[in-house]
Amino acid sequence: MKTSSNHRDDVGVCRGELALVQDAGARTRIPIAHMRHVYRLDEVERRLGKLPMREHEGLRATYERMLEMGPDRFQVKPSGLPAMEHLYDELPNFHEVLDDLKRQLALCTDSHDALEITPMLLLGPPGVGKTHFAREMAQLLGTGMGFISMSSMTAGWVLSGASSQWKGARPGKVFETLVDGQYANPVMVVDEIDKAGGEHAYDPLGSLYSLLEHDTAHNFTDEFAEVPIDASQVIWVATANEARAIPDPILNRVNVFEIEMPDAEAARRIAGKLYRSIRADHAWGQRFVPELSEAVLEALSTLAPREMRRALMTAFGNAKLDGRDALAVRDLPVGSVKKASIGFVQ
C-alpha cells in the first residue's frame, strides 16, 4: 500500500533522497526521487461524500482506493547522465532516438529541474523493436511503464475513462497507471496509435490533445472518476507503422522518428546478444555453447528482432530434442530460413 509517510520499503526511498539501483548488467545508477501529489485528497473526499448510499459501488470503490493509497507518487530522474552505451549497441536502429533522449537528459542533470522528455512517435514496421525500446527507456530512467494498445481497443474511452453512468464503466489507462502505480512520471506507451480508427462515437485520441501538452496535462480529468489528475510528468511514447492515419494535432505535439529495420550486420549483433541473453536467463541455457555459429547468425539476420526470439526458442528446443549443445540452421522454424543462409553448412 502506498502512503505519504516518510519511508517506502518497496524501493527504499525517503522524501527526495537517493535510491541505489543495480541492474542485471551490473551498471549502477542512482536515480533522484522526490514525492509529487498526483491528485488532491480533499477533492476525492468531496466526491465520495456526494455519492448516494448504496449506489455507484464501482465509483465508491475507486474513491476509497484513492484515499487508501494517498496522493503521493515518486517523481524520479537519473542523478547524472546515465550510461547508454549498451543501448546504442543493443538497439543499433534507434541511434537517432537515443541521441535525442541523451540531449534531453543532459539538460536536467546537475539541476533541480524535473525530468522533461518531449513526447515521441516511433514509426516503423512491425517487430522492429519499438515497444522494446520503450521498456528499455523506462528501465534507464528508473520509472515505471504503462501500456495502451490502440489496436485491441474495444471502446473510445480506453485513455480517458467512461462516465460512471454507463453500465460497466471504468477509469481509463492514464488514471489507472498514475493512481495504481508508484510513479508520477511513468513512461506511457500508446501502441499502434495509427490503428485507432473512426468506428467510435467520438475521437478515441481526443484526450491525447491535452495530455501531450505539459500545461493542460496538469489537470487531466478522467471521465469515470471526475477528479483532476496531474499527468504533466508522464513521458509519452507512441508507436505506429505509418503516420498517414494519425491526426495532425497529435503529429504536431510529438517528435517523430522513423525506425528502419536493422541492416544485416546490426541484425547479426542483435541475434547474438539475444541468444546470449536467453541462454543466461535459463538454467538449461548453460547446456548450450556460448555463441551462435555463423550459419545461424546469418539466417537470423533476415528476421525482425521480434521474430528472432521466437525462432531462437524453437531452435533451442529442437536442438535439445536432438541431443545437441549447439543450434543449427535446421533447428529454426520452417519459413524463418531465408536465402541468405544458403552456402553455409547447416
N, C-alpha and C positions, 0 to 999 in steps of 0.2 A: 504493500500500500504506500502511496506517495503522501507525504505530508510536507508542511512548510517548516519543519523543525530544522535544527542545525546540522543533523547528521543524516547521511544517506548511505546505508550499509551496502546497497547493491553495487555501487561503483566507487564508494569511498571518497566522496567529495563533500566538503563543508564550506558553504557560503562563499563561493568565489575562489576557494583555494585550489590547489593543483591536484590533479589525479594522474597517477602514473599508469600508462597503458603499455603493455608489452604484447606485440602481435606475433603471429606464428613465424614470421620471418626474422624474428629477433631484432626488429627495427624499433627502437624505443622512441616514443614521442610523449610529450606532456601537454595535454590539452588544458586550456584555461576554462573553468566552468563558473558561470555566475547564475544566479536564480532570477527568473523572469516570470511575472504574472501573465498568464495567457487568458485569464478571464477574471471577473470580479465576483467575489462570494456574495456580496450584498445583492447583486443583480440576480444571481441564482436563487438566493433565499426569497427574494421578492416574487420571482416567477413561481417558485414552489408554493408559496403561501397563497397565490391566487388560484391554484388548481382546485376544482370542486372535489370533494371527498368521493372516493370510490370511482373516479373517472380518470381517464388518461394515465393508466398504470405504467405504460411504457415511458411516457414523458416524465412521470414522477420518479421512476427508477433512474432515469438519466440524470435528473437534478440531484437526487440523493447520491449518486455515484460521484458527481462533480464536487459535492460538498465533502464527501469522504476522502477523495483523493487530493483535494486542495488545488489552488490555482498555480502553484509554483512548478516550473519545469527548468531543466538545465539548458542554459544557452552557452554552447561551447564553441571554442575555436582553438586551433593549434597555437602553442605559445611562441612558435617561431615557424619559419618556412619549413614544412615537413619534407622528409626525404621522398622524392618522387621518381628516382632513377628506375626503381623496379617497375613502375607503371609504364614508363617510356619503353622499357624492354618487353613487358608483357602485353602491352597494347600498342603495337607499332603503327596501327592505322588511326590512332587517336592523338597523335602528337600535336596537332593544331589546337585541339580542345584542351589538352594538358598545358600547353603554353599559355593559353588564356586563363586557365584556372590558377596557374602559378603567379601570373601577374596580379590577379585579384587578391590572392593570399598574401602576396608581398605588401600590399597596401595596408593591411590591417595588422601586420606583425609589429611588434615593438610599440604598440599604442593601446589605448583603451577602447578604440573603435571596435564595434561588433563585427563579426564576420558577415560580409555582404557579397553575395555572388549573383551576378546578373542571370536571370532565367535563361536556360539554353534549350535549343531544339536540335536533336541529333537526327539527321536524315541519312538513311542508308537501307540496303536490302535486308531482308530477314536473316537472322543468325549472324550478323556481322559483329555483334558484341555490345550493342547499345545499352541493354539493361545490365549486363555485366559491368560495364564502365560505371554506371550509376551506383552499383553496390560497392565497387572499389572506391569510388569517390566518398561515399558515406563512411566507409571504414577509415579512409585517410583523414577525414575531418573530425572523426571521433563522435559523430552524431548518429541518430537513428535514421530509418528509412521507411517511408510509406509508399504503397504501390497501388496505382489505379489503372486497371485495364479498360480502355475505352472500347475495345473490340467485343468484350464479353458483357458490356453494359446492358442491363435489362430495363432501365428507366433513365430519364434525363436528369434525375436528382442524385446520381452517384457522387457528384462533387459537393453539392450544396445541401443535401438532405431534402426530405419531403415534408410537407405540412403534417402536423400531428393529427389533423382532421381526417386524413386519409387512412383507410384500413391497411395495416401492415407497414405504416410509415416508420422510418428510422433516420438517424443522423447520416450525413454524408461522410465521405472518407477523410476529408480535411479535418472536420470536427473530431472524428474518432481518433485520428493519428495524434492530434495535439492533446486531447483530453485523456485518452487511454495510454499514451506513450510517455516517455521520460523527458523528451526534449522539446524546447521551444523553437528550435531551428533544424528540424529533420530535413533530410533530402526527400523530396516528394516526386516520385516518378509517375508521369502521366504517359502510360504506354500506348502506342499506336493511336496517337491523337488524331491522325487522319482518318480513323475508322469511326469517329463519332459522327454518324450520318444525321440526316434531317428527318428521321422517322418519328421524332418525339414531338410532343405538343409545344415544347419551347427549346431553345438552343441549349444542348447539354454542356456546352463550353462557356455559356454566358457568364457564369460566376468567375471564370478564369480572368475575365477582363479586369476585374477589380483585384483579384488575388495576385496577379502578376505585377501590380503597381504597389510599390512599397508603402506609399502614403495611405491608399484606400484599404490595404490589407490589414491595417491596424484594427479595424472594426468590422471584421467579416462576421456576418450573421447567418448561421445555419438555419434553414427554414423549419427544421424539426424543433430544435431547442430554443430558437429565437433569443439566444444570449450572445452578445458580441464576443468574438474570439480574436485574440491578437495573432494573426497569421503572417505578420510582416517579416518575420525572420525565417520563414520557410524557404528552402533552397529548391528551386524548381528545375526539373529535368524532364523534358518531353521527348518522346521518340516517335518517329514516323518513317514510312517507306518513301513518301514523297510529299512535297509541300502543296501540291495543287489543290487538295481538298481542305486545307487549313485556312480558316478565316483570316483576313488581313489584320484585324485587331489583335490577334494572337501573334502573328508574324512580326508585327511592329513592336512587340514587347519583349522579344527574345533575341539572343544571339544564335544565329543559325549556322550549324556546322554540317557539312556533307561528309559522311563517313564512307570511305571506299573499302572494298574487300582488300585484305592484306595481300601484298604481292607474294610470289612463290617462296622467296627466301624468308620473309616475315612469317608466312604461314608455317613453314618448317620449324621456325623457332617457337611459335605458339604451340604446335603439336608436341614438340619435345618437352616444353615446360608443362603442358597439360598431362603428358604421360608421367613425368616425374612427380607431379602433384598427386595424381590418382594413386600412384604406387606408394607414396609416402603416407597417404591418408588411410590406408587399409593394411591390416596385419598380413593379409595374403599377398599384398604387393611386394613384400620383401622376398618372395619366392621367384620374382622375375628379375631379369637383368636390369642394370641401372639405366641403360639408354636404348632407344629405338634404333633399328637398323636403317640404313639409307633408303632401302626399298620401301619400308613402311612410312618413313617421313615423307618421301616423295608422293606416295599415294594419298596420305592425309593432307598434303599441301593443296590438293584440289578441292577440299571441303571448306565450308564456312565454319568458323570457330564453334558455333553451337552444335554442328553436326559431328565435330571431332570427338567430343566427349562420348556421345552415344556410340560412335564407331569404335572407340578405344575400349569401352566397357564390353561390347560384344566380342572384340578381339581377345581381351583378357580371358573371357570365359571359354572361347573356342580353343585358345592355346592351353588352358588348364585341362580341358577335357582330352586334349591330345597329348598331355603329359610333357609339355614343353615349357621352358622358362623364358622363352623369347617369342615375341609376337612376329608373325609373318603376314605378308600381304593377303594370303588366303584366309586369314582369320577375320579380316574386316568384313562387314556386312555386304551382301550382294548389292551391287549398284553404287557402292561408295568408291570402288577402284576405277579410276579414270585412265585414259590413255597415257597419262603422264607416268604411270608406273611401268609401262611396257619397256622391256630392255633390262630391268633389274631382276635379279634372282628372286623367286617367290617361294 
